[in-house]
């Protein structure tokens, strides 16, 4: 059974930083691309970014490009989302997800499509105060 557990969320002032972690189990984690999504109250869930299975490719939504960085540590079965220069509009529940297909390189369009993923974490709340 695949499990994804996010952590690291919290309350931070605008301009601050947080690092989210997503710990994975139940699968050969290193063989799969991973994605981060977020959902703000009243909004649809949206793609934040992702990382390829080998860690060599990263993908970012325009809204976070230059501020957020995704990385992975396959030895720890963990993917990270480093968030800097946070803004109140970054307030949301953040989710990590794992793609369906093993050792597959995806286009940006595929990575931002929720149908590409088949397992999701429970989410962690990030609140950015102004």
C-alpha positions as CSV (number, residue, x, y, z in Angstrom):
1,X,0.0,0.0,0.0
2,X,1.4,3.3,-1.1
3,X,1.4,6.0,1.6
4,X,2.4,9.7,1.2
5,X,2.7,11.8,4.4
6,X,3.3,15.5,4.1
7,X,4.7,17.6,6.9
8,X,6.3,21.0,7.6
9,X,3.3,23.2,7.1
10,X,2.4,26.0,9.5
11,X,1.9,29.8,9.9
12,X,4.5,32.1,8.5
13,X,4.7,35.8,7.8
14,X,4.8,37.2,4.3
15,X,8.4,37.0,3.0
16,X,9.2,34.0,5.1
17,X,10.1,30.5,4.2
18,X,8.9,27.0,4.9
19,X,10.1,23.6,3.8
20,X,7.5,20.9,3.2
21,X,8.4,17.2,3.2
22,X,6.6,14.3,1.7
23,X,7.6,10.9,3.0
24,X,6.7,8.0,0.7
25,X,6.3,4.3,1.5
26,X,5.0,1.2,-0.2
27,X,6.7,1.6,-3.6
28,X,10.1,1.9,-5.1
29,X,10.0,5.6,-4.7
30,X,13.0,6.4,-6.8
31,X,11.3,5.1,-9.9
32,X,8.4,7.6,-10.0
33,X,8.0,11.3,-10.6
34,X,6.4,13.3,-7.9
35,X,4.2,16.3,-7.8
36,X,3.1,19.1,-5.4
37,X,-0.4,20.6,-5.6
38,X,-2.2,23.1,-3.5
39,X,-5.8,24.0,-2.8
40,X,-6.9,27.3,-1.3
41,X,-10.4,27.7,0.2
42,X,-13.0,28.1,-2.5
43,X,-10.5,27.3,-5.3
44,X,-9.7,24.3,-7.4
45,X,-6.6,22.3,-6.6
46,X,-3.7,23.6,-8.7
47,X,-0.3,22.3,-9.7
48,X,2.6,23.8,-7.9
49,X,5.5,21.8,-9.2
50,X,7.0,18.4,-9.7
51,X,10.2,16.5,-10.1
52,X,11.2,13.7,-12.4
53,X,11.9,10.2,-11.2
54,X,15.7,10.6,-11.5
55,X,15.6,14.1,-9.9
56,X,17.1,15.7,-13.1
57,X,14.0,17.5,-14.2
58,X,11.8,19.9,-12.3
59,X,8.6,21.6,-13.2
60,X,7.1,24.8,-11.7
61,X,3.9,26.7,-12.1
62,X,4.5,30.3,-13.1
63,X,3.1,31.6,-9.9
64,X,5.9,29.9,-7.8
65,X,8.8,29.9,-10.3
66,X,11.9,31.5,-8.8
67,X,10.5,31.2,-5.2
68,X,9.9,27.5,-4.7
69,X,12.3,24.6,-5.2
70,X,11.6,20.9,-5.4
71,X,14.1,18.3,-4.6
72,X,14.1,14.6,-3.6
73,X,16.2,12.3,-1.5
74,X,15.6,8.8,-2.8
75,X,17.6,7.3,0.0
76,X,15.1,8.8,2.4
77,X,12.1,8.2,0.1
78,X,11.3,11.9,0.6
79,X,10.5,14.8,-1.7
80,X,10.8,18.4,-0.5
81,X,9.2,21.7,-1.4
82,X,11.3,24.6,-0.3
83,X,9.1,27.7,-0.3
84,X,10.8,31.2,-0.1
85,X,9.4,34.7,-0.3
86,X,6.0,33.4,0.7
87,X,3.0,35.6,-0.1
88,X,-0.5,35.5,1.4
89,X,-1.8,34.1,-1.9
90,X,0.3,31.0,-1.2
91,X,-2.0,30.1,1.7
92,X,-3.5,26.7,0.9
93,X,-3.4,23.0,1.8
94,X,-0.4,21.5,0.0
95,X,-0.5,17.9,-1.3
96,X,2.1,15.7,-2.7
97,X,1.3,13.0,-5.2
98,X,3.0,10.2,-7.1
99,X,2.6,9.4,-10.7
100,X,1.1,6.2,-12.1
101,X,3.9,5.2,-14.5
102,X,7.3,3.9,-13.5
103,X,10.4,5.6,-14.9
104,X,8.5,7.8,-17.2
105,X,9.5,11.3,-18.2
106,X,6.5,13.6,-18.4
107,X,5.8,16.8,-20.2
108,X,4.9,19.8,-18.1
109,X,1.3,19.5,-19.3
110,X,1.1,15.9,-18.0
111,X,2.7,16.8,-14.7
112,X,0.1,19.4,-14.0
113,X,-2.7,17.1,-14.8
114,X,-4.2,15.4,-11.7
115,X,-5.0,12.3,-13.7
116,X,-1.3,11.6,-14.1
117,X,-1.2,10.7,-10.4
118,X,-2.7,7.8,-8.6
119,X,-1.8,8.3,-4.9
120,X,-2.1,11.4,-2.8
121,X,-1.1,12.5,0.6
122,X,-3.5,13.9,3.2
123,X,-2.2,17.5,2.8
124,X,-0.5,20.0,5.1
125,X,-1.8,23.5,5.8
126,X,0.3,26.5,4.9
127,X,-0.9,29.9,6.1
128,X,0.9,33.1,5.1
129,X,0.0,36.2,7.0
130,X,0.3,39.7,5.6
